Amino acid sequence: GAGEGAARDVGEGVPDVEAALQGARDIVAELLSDHPALRGRLREMVGRTASLRTTLLESERAPQYEAYADYAEPVRRMPPHRVLAVNRGEREQALKVTLEVDEERLTAEVEAAALAMADAASGGVAGAGAPGRRGASARSSPRRPPADEHLRAAARDAFKRLLAPSIEREIRAELTEKAQEQALNVFRENLRSLLLQAPLRGHVVMGLDPAYRTGVKVAVVDPTGRLLATDVVYPTPPHNRAEEATARLTALTDQFGVTAVAIGNGTASRETEAFVAAWLKTLPSGRRPAYAIVDEAGASVYSASEAARQEFPDLDVSQRSAVSIARRLQDPLAELVKIEPRSLGVGQYQHDVDPKRLEEQLAGVVEASVNQVGVDLNTASVQLLSYVAGLTPRVAENIVARRDAQGPFRSRRELLAVERLGPRTFEQCAGFLLIPDAPNPLDRTPIHPESYHVAEGLLARLGLALDDVGDGAKVRAALAEAERAGIDLEQAAAELGCGVPTLRDIVEALKRPGRDPREDLPPPALRSDVLSLDDLREGMVLTGTVRNVVDFGAFVDIGVGQDGLVHISELSDRFVKHPLDVVAVGDTVSVRVLGVDKRRGRISLSMKGLGAGRERSR
């Protein structure tokens, strides 16, 4: 029996029979713990039947996690955002997290595996190294009960000490991995939408960075983003010098022809917006700018950066923020690329995601967005240029240095004179760098210089001159005439010595010269009056801007200083699998007020029955 075998093992290093039995049980426990088939079976059972339970601990952060005070949910149904929320609560020692499993059933599975493994070792039907449920031969085995009991004890020990903690770690790690991947997907989509928001072209913009004690910082920029003037006014508490602020902002508006005002949405934004709405009413209606609330997430990060110090060495940090706020309204992409993407406030638990993975993923989104839109070679910052395909930050600096020293580029070919920008780099970047007022009209388009001869050949076949490139209507009419005449695109591509996709891209570029793909989107929402939380009534229909999209819904700015939540169940009259299928950051949407919780500052909104629910491609 087990005791007799153990007695034979007593000797040097094994003091007595109990120690020998314990050693044998430990070996069996290790064998069970290391067996892949058994582990796989247990993991499948745990993943299918276990629940994650959380309890609130005494902690200064506990109030943030009240929703998880006594919470349990099957792991197979737990949504990614809740996984990351629970992980954060556990990390901040506000939550205790446990995996609840059917311990009796799982232990029985391990016991059966232990007995089957013993059967195999003594010549039973189960193959050695493949523990399974105990079969008929195991039940009729001549092995005496004491041996069975030692095997069961080893199995219970293997489960409690080795298998259960290990499988719990694996299940939690798998949940976290999936949740992080989803968080990355949401952040990528939100960032792309944020970067590709429609620009506000041709406006002289006044940027306001709100504050209380230190005053509201003011910056006026021309339509290209060049700084014209700065100031500080004190219309907010504790100063309340509204009359003086009105006079100074009116003077700036008259002097520079301000046509739009951008207000940052940070501290004192509500009071600043109320002041601006009142100030604008004092101006003649014919020269009264509209205003917009601009998300200032990350503005302070940029303002304190080396790049901001180099551009505005004589401005303090808050004045640089006002410049950034004004430029964000004019051209979100050009300004936002200066800021680390994780600071832009459009993610879902982005601070709980692996920083290196996040950085790599977001850099790819920024680069794709920049290259989709194209870059004005003569106004782009170093940061914007460095995201153009093929350009390193060093080469981007060299482009700007050459531009500062010798004036604007007149031709794309001049890029070849830039230090460290050789033919290979030119081949990668040239098509994304636009020169709006170049002598050669093709330099104003996304057509690559290597394909200029194809574009010129196509123009000749259409009976057009190079100077006609800027006239999209004329080009479109000539193309329509060619189609009616039976000119085939494949035949034309063969004659011009290029591929059909290349020729198709050239045709699109000629049809819409200087086109910015963002122009197809609705412009930023401009306002002339202010709302407060007290103005909201259940059933009111308002227009708002989507500020962030997460797994459980969308946050919409309706102009009251606090974003409202449209829960996923209220996004559309039809079933919505994910909010990103319906809305994106920057969208202008109609919403109905469902409820207002003034104490908690929460607004519930709905888009049902308001024409929402259009299909979006992701």
MODA-V453005 format. One record per pair of residues at least 6 apart in sequence whose ideal C-beta (glycine too) atoms are under 8 Angstrom apart, sorted by the first residue. I is the first residue (numbers start at 1). J is the second residue. D is the distance in Angstrom with one decimal. If there is no record, write none. Layout:
I/J/D  I/J/D
This chain:
1/144/5.4  1/146/5.6  1/147/6.2  2/21/6.7  2/24/7.6  2/146/5.2  2/147/4.4  2/150/5.0  3/17/6.2  3/21/7.5  3/146/6.7  5/24/7.8  6/17/4.8  6/20/3.8  6/21/4.8  6/24/6.6  7/17/5.4  7/20/7.4  9/20/4.3  9/23/7.6  9/24/7.9  10/16/6.3  10/17/6.1  10/19/7.9  10/20/5.7  14/20/5.1  14/23/6.8  21/150/6.3  24/150/7.1  24/154/7.7  25/150/6.1  25/153/5.8  25/154/4.0  25/157/6.4  26/154/7.6  26/157/7.7  28/114/6.2  28/117/7.7  28/151/6.5  28/154/3.8  28/155/7.6  28/158/7.2  29/154/4.9  29/155/7.6  29/157/4.8  29/158/3.8  29/161/7.0  29/162/6.2  30/158/7.7  30/162/7.4  31/117/6.9  32/38/6.2  32/110/6.0  32/113/6.1  32/114/6.0  32/117/7.4  32/131/7.1  32/154/7.2  32/155/6.3  32/158/4.1  32/162/7.7  32/163/7.2  33/39/7.7  33/158/5.3  33/162/3.8  33/163/5.6  33/166/7.2  35/113/7.2  35/129/7.5  35/131/5.9  37/130/6.1  37/131/6.9  37/132/7.7  38/109/7.7  38/110/6.9  38/113/4.9  38/131/5.6  38/163/7.9  39/163/7.0  39/166/7.9  39/167/7.1  41/109/6.7  42/106/6.0  42/109/6.5  42/110/7.5  42/163/6.2  42/167/5.7  43/167/5.5  43/170/6.4  43/171/7.1  45/102/7.8  45/105/7.4  45/106/6.4  45/109/7.1  46/75/7.9  46/99/7.4  46/101/5.5  46/106/7.2  46/167/5.5  46/168/7.8  46/171/5.8  47/75/6.4  47/76/6.3  47/171/6.1  47/174/7.8  48/76/6.3  49/74/7.8  49/101/7.1  49/102/5.8  50/74/7.3  50/75/5.3  50/99/5.3  50/100/6.2  50/101/4.7  50/171/6.8  51/72/4.9  51/73/6.2  51/74/5.1  51/75/6.6  51/99/7.6  51/100/4.7  52/72/6.9  52/73/5.9  52/75/5.4  52/78/6.2  52/86/6.8  52/97/6.6  52/98/7.7  52/99/6.1  52/100/7.6  52/175/7.9  53/71/7.0  53/72/4.3  53/97/7.4  53/98/5.2  53/99/7.7  53/100/5.2  54/65/7.9  54/68/4.4  54/69/7.9  54/70/7.9  54/71/4.9  54/72/7.6  54/86/5.8  54/89/6.9  54/90/7.9  54/95/4.8  54/96/6.8  54/97/5.3  54/98/7.9  55/69/7.0  55/70/6.4  55/95/7.0  55/96/4.9  56/62/5.5  56/65/6.2  56/66/7.1  56/68/6.8  56/69/4.2  56/70/7.7  56/94/6.9  56/95/6.5  57/93/6.3  57/94/5.9  57/95/6.4  57/96/5.7  59/92/7.1  59/93/5.6  59/94/4.4  61/89/7.8  61/92/5.0  61/93/7.8  61/94/4.4  62/94/5.1  64/89/7.8  64/94/6.9  65/85/7.8  65/89/4.5  65/94/4.8  65/95/5.6  68/85/7.3  68/86/6.5  68/89/6.1  68/95/5.7  72/100/6.8  73/82/7.1  75/99/7.4  75/171/6.2  75/175/6.3  78/175/6.6  79/551/5.8  79/552/7.3  80/178/6.3  80/179/3.7  80/181/8.0  80/182/3.9  80/183/6.6  80/348/8.0  80/551/6.0  81/179/7.3  81/182/7.8  81/183/7.7  81/348/5.9  81/349/6.5  81/550/6.2  81/551/4.5  81/552/6.2  83/175/4.9  83/176/6.3  83/178/7.6  83/179/3.9  84/176/7.6  84/179/5.0  84/180/7.4  84/183/6.3  84/348/7.6  84/349/3.9  84/352/4.7  85/349/6.9  86/95/6.4  86/97/5.9  87/176/6.1  87/179/7.8  87/352/6.2  88/349/7.0  88/352/5.6  89/95/3.5  89/97/7.7  90/96/7.4  90/97/4.7  99/168/4.6  99/171/6.4  99/172/7.2  101/164/7.2  103/159/7.8  103/164/7.8  106/159/6.2  106/164/7.5  107/155/6.9  107/156/5.7  107/159/5.1  107/160/8.0  109/133/7.8  110/155/4.3  110/156/7.5  110/158/5.8  110/159/4.6  110/163/6.6  111/151/7.4  111/152/4.9  111/155/4.2  111/156/7.3  112/131/7.9  112/132/7.5  112/133/4.6  112/134/4.9  113/131/3.6  113/132/6.8  113/133/7.7  113/155/7.1  114/131/7.0  114/151/4.5  114/152/6.9  114/154/6.0  114/155/4.1  114/158/7.6  115/134/4.6  115/138/5.5  115/148/6.7  115/151/5.7  115/152/7.8  116/124/7.4  116/126/4.4  116/131/4.8  116/132/5.0  116/133/6.6  116/134/5.0  116/135/7.3  116/138/6.0  117/126/7.3  117/128/7.9  117/131/4.2  118/124/7.8  118/138/7.9  118/143/7.0  118/147/7.4  118/151/5.8  119/125/7.0  119/126/5.3  119/134/7.0  119/135/7.7  119/137/6.3  119/138/4.4  119/141/6.2  120/126/4.5  120/127/6.0  120/128/4.5  120/129/7.5  120/130/7.3  120/131/7.5  121/128/6.6  122/141/7.0  122/143/7.1  124/135/7.7  124/137/4.8  124/138/5.9  124/141/6.7  125/135/5.8  125/137/4.9  126/132/5.4  126/135/6.8  126/138/7.5  179/349/7.9  180/352/7.4  180/353/4.9  180/354/6.5  180/357/7.5  182/348/7.7  182/551/6.8  183/347/6.7  183/348/4.9  183/349/5.4  183/350/6.4  183/352/7.1  183/353/5.1  184/353/6.2  184/357/6.7  184/358/6.6  184/361/5.3  186/347/6.8  186/348/4.4  186/549/6.7  186/550/6.3  186/551/6.7  186/580/7.0  187/341/7.9  187/346/6.9  187/347/4.0  187/348/6.6  187/350/5.4  187/353/7.7  187/358/7.1  187/361/7.4  187/362/6.8  188/361/5.9  188/362/7.1  188/365/5.2  189/549/7.1  189/580/5.1  189/584/6.9  189/618/6.3  190/346/3.9  190/347/6.7  190/548/6.5  190/549/5.5  190/584/7.5  190/585/4.7  191/341/5.8  191/344/6.8  191/346/5.9  191/347/7.9  191/362/5.9  191/365/5.0  191/366/7.4  191/585/7.9  192/365/5.3  192/368/7.5  192/369/5.9  193/346/8.0  193/549/7.9  193/584/3.8  193/585/3.9  193/586/5.3  193/587/7.6  194/332/6.8  194/336/6.8  194/344/6.4  194/346/5.3  194/585/4.7  194/586/6.2  195/332/6.5  195/333/5.0  195/336/5.9  195/337/7.5  195/365/7.3  195/366/6.6  195/369/4.2  195/370/8.0  196/333/6.9  196/369/5.7  196/372/7.3  196/373/7.2  196/517/7.4  196/518/5.5  196/521/7.2  196/586/7.6  197/332/4.5  197/333/7.8  197/518/6.9  197/521/6.8  197/524/7.2  197/585/7.7  197/586/4.0  198/518/4.9  198/519/6.7  198/521/4.2  198/522/6.4  198/523/5.0  198/524/6.6  198/586/7.7  199/330/6.2  199/331/4.4  199/332/6.8  199/333/7.6  199/516/7.1  199/518/6.0  200/260/6.3  200/329/5.4  200/330/5.5  200/331/7.9  200/523/6.4  200/524/5.5  201/223/7.1  201/330/7.7  202/223/5.2  203/223/6.1  203/259/4.6  203/260/4.5  203/329/7.8  203/330/6.6  204/220/6.7  204/221/7.2  204/222/5.8  204/223/6.3  204/228/7.6  204/256/5.5  204/257/5.3  204/258/5.1  204/259/5.4  204/260/7.5  205/220/7.3  205/221/5.6  205/258/7.1  205/259/7.5  205/260/4.9  205/261/7.2  205/262/5.6  205/326/4.3  205/327/7.6  205/329/5.6  205/330/5.6  206/218/6.5  206/219/7.3  206/220/5.1  206/249/7.2  206/252/6.6  206/253/7.1  206/258/4.7  206/260/7.4  206/261/4.8  206/262/7.1  206/289/7.2  206/326/6.5  207/218/7.3  207/219/4.5  207/220/7.6  207/221/6.9  207/261/8.0  207/262/4.8  207/264/7.6  207/294/7.9  207/322/4.4  207/323/6.1  207/324/7.4  207/325/4.0  207/326/2.8  207/327/7.4  207/329/7.6  208/216/5.4  208/217/7.2  208/218/6.0  208/261/6.6  208/262/6.9  208/263/4.9  208/264/6.6  208/272/6.0  208/276/7.1  208/322/6.4  208/325/6.9  209/216/6.8  209/217/4.2  209/219/7.9  209/264/5.0  209/266/7.6  209/296/7.2  209/299/7.4  209/318/5.6  209/319/7.7  209/321/4.4  209/322/4.1  209/325/5.9  210/216/5.4  210/236/6.9  210/263/6.6  210/264/5.8  210/266/6.3  210/267/6.4  210/268/3.9  210/269/4.9  210/271/7.2  210/272/3.8  211/217/7.1  211/236/7.2  211/267/6.3  211/268/5.4  211/318/7.0  212/236/5.3  212/237/5.9  212/238/6.8  212/267/6.9  212/268/5.1  212/271/7.8  213/238/6.7  214/232/7.8  214/318/6.8  215/232/4.4  215/233/6.2  215/234/4.5  215/236/7.7  215/239/7.0  216/232/7.0  216/233/5.2  216/234/7.2  216/235/6.4  216/236/6.5  216/245/7.3  216/268/7.3  216/272/5.6  217/230/7.3  217/231/7.9  217/232/5.7  217/318/4.6  217/319/5.1  217/321/6.6  217/322/4.2  218/229/7.8  218/230/6.3  218/231/4.2  218/232/6.6  218/233/6.2  218/248/7.9  218/249/7.0  218/252/7.0  218/322/6.0  219/227/6.4  219/229/7.4  219/230/5.1  219/319/6.3  219/322/3.8  219/323/4.3  219/325/7.6  219/326/5.5  220/227/7.6  220/228/4.6  220/229/4.6  220/230/7.7  220/252/5.7  220/256/5.1  220/258/6.2  220/326/7.3  221/227/5.6  221/228/6.2  221/323/6.4  221/326/4.8  221/327/6.2  221/330/7.1  222/228/5.7  222/256/7.7  223/330/7.2  224/379/5.7  225/326/7.9  225/327/4.9  225/330/5.9  225/331/6.9  225/334/7.2  225/335/7.8  225/379/7.4  227/312/7.2  227/323/5.8  228/256/5.3  229/252/6.1  229/255/7.5  229/256/6.6  230/315/6.5  230/319/5.1  230/322/7.0  230/323/7.8  231/248/6.0  231/252/6.6  232/319/7.9  233/241/7.4  233/244/7.0  233/245/3.7  233/248/5.5  233/249/6.5  234/240/7.7  234/241/4.4  234/244/7.2  234/245/6.4  235/241/6.3  235/242/4.4  235/245/4.0  235/246/7.7  235/271/7.6  235/272/7.1  235/275/4.2  236/268/5.0  236/271/4.5  236/272/6.1  236/275/7.0  237/271/6.9  242/275/5.8  242/278/7.5  242/279/7.9  245/275/6.8  245/279/7.3  246/279/4.9  246/282/6.2  249/279/6.1  250/279/7.4  250/282/7.2  250/283/6.7  252/258/6.5  253/283/7.1  253/287/7.5  253/289/6.7  254/287/7.9  258/289/5.4  259/289/5.3  260/289/5.3  260/290/6.1  260/291/7.1  260/292/6.9  260/329/6.4  260/526/6.7  261/276/6.0  261/280/7.7  261/289/5.2  261/290/7.4  261/291/3.9  261/292/7.4  262/291/7.3  262/292/5.7  262/294/4.6  262/325/5.0  262/326/5.1  262/328/6.8  262/329/4.0  263/269/6.2  263/272/5.7  263/273/5.6  263/276/6.2  263/291/6.0  263/292/7.2  263/293/5.4  263/294/6.6  263/325/7.5  264/294/5.9  264/296/3.7  264/299/6.6  264/321/7.0  264/322/7.7  264/325/4.7  265/293/5.2  265/294/6.6  265/295/5.6  265/296/5.7  265/557/7.6  265/561/7.7  266/296/5.1  266/299/8.0  269/293/6.9  269/561/6.1  270/532/7.5  270/561/4.1  273/291/7.5  273/293/6.8  273/530/5.2  273/561/7.4  274/530/5.3  276/291/5.4  276/530/8.0  277/291/7.5  277/527/7.8  277/528/7.2  277/529/5.4  277/530/4.2  280/288/5.4  280/289/6.7  280/290/8.0  280/291/7.0  280/528/6.7  281/288/7.9  283/289/7.9  288/528/7.7  290/526/3.6  290/527/6.4  290/528/5.7  291/526/6.6  291/527/5.7  291/528/7.5  292/329/5.7  292/524/5.2  292/525/6.5  292/526/5.2  292/527/6.7  293/527/7.6  293/557/6.4  293/559/6.8  294/325/5.2  294/328/5.1  294/329/5.5  295/328/7.7  295/345/6.6  295/547/6.2  295/557/8.0  296/321/6.9  296/324/7.7  296/325/5.7  296/328/7.8  297/343/6.5  297/344/5.3  297/345/3.3  297/346/7.7  298/336/7.6  298/339/3.9  298/340/7.1  298/343/3.8  298/344/5.1  298/345/7.0  299/321/4.6  299/324/4.7  299/325/6.1  299/328/7.8  299/339/7.6  300/317/7.1  300/321/6.0  301/339/5.8  301/340/6.4  301/343/4.8  302/308/5.5  302/320/7.5  302/321/7.9  302/324/5.6  302/338/5.1  302/339/4.8  303/317/4.6  303/318/7.1  303/320/3.9  303/321/4.5  303/324/6.4  304/317/5.5  305/338/7.4  307/338/6.1  307/381/7.7  307/382/7.1  307/383/6.2  308/317/8.0  308/320/4.8  308/324/7.8  308/338/7.7  311/320/8.0  311/381/7.9  312/319/7.4  312/320/5.2  312/323/6.8  315/323/7.4  324/335/6.0  324/338/7.7  327/334/7.0  327/335/4.2  328/335/4.8  328/336/6.9  329/524/6.2  332/586/8.0  333/369/6.4  333/370/6.8  333/373/5.9  333/384/7.7  333/518/7.6  334/380/7.1  334/381/6.9  334/384/5.5  336/344/6.5  337/366/5.8  337/370/6.6  337/381/7.8  337/383/5.2  337/384/5.2  337/387/5.8  338/381/6.7  338/383/4.5  338/384/7.8  341/358/7.9  341/359/7.8  341/362/3.8  341/363/7.5  341/365/7.4  341/366/6.4  342/350/5.5  342/351/7.5  342/355/7.7  342/358/5.9  342/359/7.5  342/362/6.9  345/548/7.0  346/547/7.7  346/548/5.3  346/549/7.8  346/585/5.5  347/353/7.9  347/548/8.0  348/550/4.5  348/551/6.4  350/358/6.3  366/387/5.4  367/387/4.8  367/388/7.9  367/389/7.0  370/384/6.6  370/387/4.2  370/388/6.1  370/432/7.4  371/387/7.7  371/388/6.5  371/389/5.4  371/432/5.0  372/517/6.1  373/516/6.2  373/517/6.2  373/518/6.3  374/432/5.4  374/433/7.4  374/434/5.0  374/446/5.6  374/516/7.6  375/384/5.8  375/385/6.5  375/388/5.7  375/432/6.0  375/433/5.6  375/434/6.6  376/434/5.7  376/435/7.6  376/436/6.2  377/399/7.5  377/403/7.9  377/409/5.1  377/412/7.6  377/415/7.8  377/433/4.4  377/434/6.4  377/435/5.3  378/403/6.5  378/408/4.2  378/409/5.8  378/435/6.4  378/436/7.9  381/400/7.6  382/393/6.8  382/396/4.7  382/397/5.4  382/400/5.3  383/396/7.8  385/391/5.6  385/396/3.7  385/399/5.8  385/400/7.1  386/392/6.8  386/393/4.4  386/396/4.2  388/396/7.7  388/429/5.1  388/432/5.0  388/433/6.6  389/428/5.0  389/429/5.8  389/432/6.1  390/424/7.8  390/425/4.8  390/426/8.0  390/427/7.6  390/428/2.8  390/429/4.1  391/399/7.5  391/421/7.9  391/425/7.0  391/428/8.0  391/429/5.3  392/420/7.9  394/420/6.4  395/418/7.0  395/420/5.1  395/421/5.4  395/425/6.6  398/418/5.1  398/419/4.7  398/420/5.8  398/421/6.8  399/415/7.3  399/418/5.5  399/421/7.3  402/417/7.2  402/418/5.2  402/419/7.7  403/409/6.6  408/435/7.8  409/415/7.0  409/435/5.8  409/438/7.9  410/435/7.2  410/438/6.2  410/439/6.2  411/435/7.2  411/438/6.2  411/439/7.2  411/440/6.3  411/443/6.0  412/430/5.2  412/433/6.5  412/435/6.7  412/438/7.6  412/443/5.1  412/449/5.5  413/449/6.9  415/421/5.7  415/426/5.8  415/429/7.6  415/430/6.7  415/433/7.1  416/422/7.7  416/423/7.1  416/426/5.7  421/429/7.9  426/449/7.9  427/448/8.0  427/450/7.0  430/448/5.8  430/449/5.3  430/450/7.9  431/446/5.5  431/447/6.9  431/448/3.8  431/449/7.8  432/446/7.1  434/443/7.4  434/444/6.1  434/445/7.4  434/446/7.0  434/514/7.7  435/443/4.6  435/444/6.2  436/444/5.6  436/514/6.6  437/444/7.6  438/444/5.5  440/452/8.0  440/466/7.5  441/466/5.9  441/467/6.6  441/469/3.6  441/470/5.6  441/513/7.4  442/449/7.7  442/452/5.2  442/455/5.8  442/456/7.9  442/466/7.4  442/469/6.4  444/469/7.4  444/470/7.2  444/513/6.4  444/514/5.8  445/469/6.9  445/509/4.6  445/510/7.3  445/513/5.7  445/514/7.3  446/505/7.8  446/509/5.4  447/455/5.3  447/505/7.7  447/506/5.6  447/509/5.0  447/510/7.9  451/498/6.8  451/502/6.2  451/506/6.3  454/496/5.0  454/497/7.2  454/498/4.8  454/502/6.9  454/503/6.7  454/506/6.1  455/469/8.0  455/506/5.2  455/509/7.9  455/510/6.9  456/466/6.7  457/495/7.9  457/496/4.7  458/492/6.9  458/496/6.5  458/503/7.1  458/506/6.4  458/507/7.4  458/510/7.5  459/465/6.9  459/466/6.5  459/468/7.0  459/469/7.4  459/510/7.6  461/482/7.4  461/487/7.3  461/492/6.8  462/475/7.5  462/478/4.1  462/479/6.7  462/481/7.9  462/482/5.9  463/478/6.4  464/474/7.0  464/475/6.7  464/478/5.6  468/474/5.4  468/475/6.5  469/475/7.2  469/510/6.4  469/513/5.8  470/513/5.4  470/514/7.6  471/513/7.9  472/510/7.6  472/511/5.8  472/512/5.5  472/513/5.5  475/510/4.7  475/511/5.9  475/513/7.7  476/511/5.2  479/507/6.6  479/510/7.8  479/511/6.9  489/500/6.1  489/503/6.2  489/504/6.8  489/507/7.8  490/500/5.7  492/503/6.4  493/499/6.2  493/500/4.7  493/502/7.4  493/503/4.4  496/503/6.7  509/515/7.9  521/586/7.3  522/587/7.9  522/588/5.0  524/545/7.8  525/543/6.6  525/544/7.7  525/545/5.3  525/588/5.4  527/559/6.2  530/559/7.0  531/542/7.8  531/558/7.2  531/559/4.9  531/560/5.0  532/560/5.9  532/561/7.5  533/560/5.2  533/561/7.3  533/562/6.5  533/596/6.5  533/598/6.0  533/601/7.4  533/603/7.6  534/598/7.9  535/560/7.3  536/560/6.5  536/593/5.3  536/596/5.0  536/603/6.8  537/593/6.6  538/593/5.7  538/594/6.7  538/595/6.2  538/596/7.5  539/592/6.6  539/593/6.5  540/592/7.0  540/593/4.5  541/590/6.1  541/591/7.2  541/592/5.2  541/593/7.9  541/610/6.8  542/558/4.8  542/559/7.5  542/590/7.4  542/591/5.8  542/592/8.0  542/593/7.0  543/558/7.6  543/588/6.3  543/589/7.3  543/590/5.8  543/591/7.8  544/556/4.1  544/557/5.5  544/558/4.0  544/559/7.1  544/564/7.3  544/588/7.4  544/589/6.0  544/590/8.0  544/591/5.5  544/605/7.7  545/556/6.8  545/557/4.9  545/586/6.8  545/587/7.2  545/588/5.8  545/589/7.7  546/554/5.3  546/555/7.3  546/556/5.6  546/557/7.9  546/583/5.1  546/584/6.6  546/585/5.6  546/586/6.4  546/587/4.4  546/589/6.2  547/555/5.0  547/556/6.8  547/557/5.0  547/563/5.3  547/585/6.8  548/554/7.1  548/555/4.5  548/563/7.5  548/585/6.5  549/555/7.7  549/579/5.0  549/580/5.6  549/583/6.1  549/584/6.6  549/585/6.1  550/579/7.1  551/568/7.7  551/578/7.0  551/579/7.3  552/567/6.6  552/568/5.6  552/579/7.7  553/565/5.4  553/566/5.3  553/567/4.5  553/568/4.9  553/570/7.5  553/571/6.9  553/579/5.7  554/565/7.5  554/566/4.9  554/571/6.8  554/579/5.2  554/582/7.9  554/583/4.9  555/563/4.1  555/564/7.1  555/565/5.8  555/566/7.8  556/563/6.2  556/564/5.3  556/565/7.8  556/566/5.9  556/589/6.3  556/591/5.7  556/605/5.9  557/563/5.3  558/564/5.7  558/591/6.5  558/603/7.3  558/605/7.3  560/603/7.3  562/601/5.3  562/602/7.8  562/603/6.2  563/603/7.5  564/591/6.9  564/593/7.6  564/602/8.0  564/603/3.4  564/604/6.7  564/605/4.2  565/602/7.2  565/603/7.0  565/604/6.2  565/605/6.5  566/583/7.8  566/589/8.0  566/591/6.3  566/605/4.7  566/606/6.4  566/607/5.6  567/604/7.3  568/576/5.7  568/578/7.7  568/579/5.5  569/576/7.9  570/594/7.1  570/604/7.9  570/605/7.0  570/606/3.9  570/607/6.3  570/608/5.8  571/579/6.0  571/582/4.8  571/583/6.8  571/607/5.4  571/608/7.8  571/612/6.3  571/613/7.0  572/582/5.5  572/607/6.5  572/608/6.8  572/612/5.3  572/613/3.1  573/608/5.4  573/609/6.4  573/612/7.9  573/613/6.1  574/613/5.5  576/582/5.5  576/613/7.4  580/616/6.9  580/618/5.8  581/615/7.3  581/616/5.8  581/618/6.9  582/607/7.8  582/612/6.5  582/613/5.7  582/614/7.1  582/616/6.5  583/589/6.4  583/607/7.9  583/612/7.7  583/616/7.6  584/616/6.4  589/607/6.1  589/610/7.9  589/612/6.5  590/607/6.9  590/610/4.3  590/611/6.7  590/612/7.3  591/605/4.2  591/606/6.6  591/607/5.7  591/610/7.0  592/605/6.7  592/606/4.8  592/607/7.5  592/608/7.5  592/609/7.6  592/610/6.4  593/603/7.0  593/604/7.6  593/605/6.3  594/604/4.1  594/605/6.1  594/606/5.2  595/603/7.6  595/604/4.4  596/602/7.6  596/603/5.5  596/604/7.6  597/603/7.7  597/604/7.9  607/613/7.4
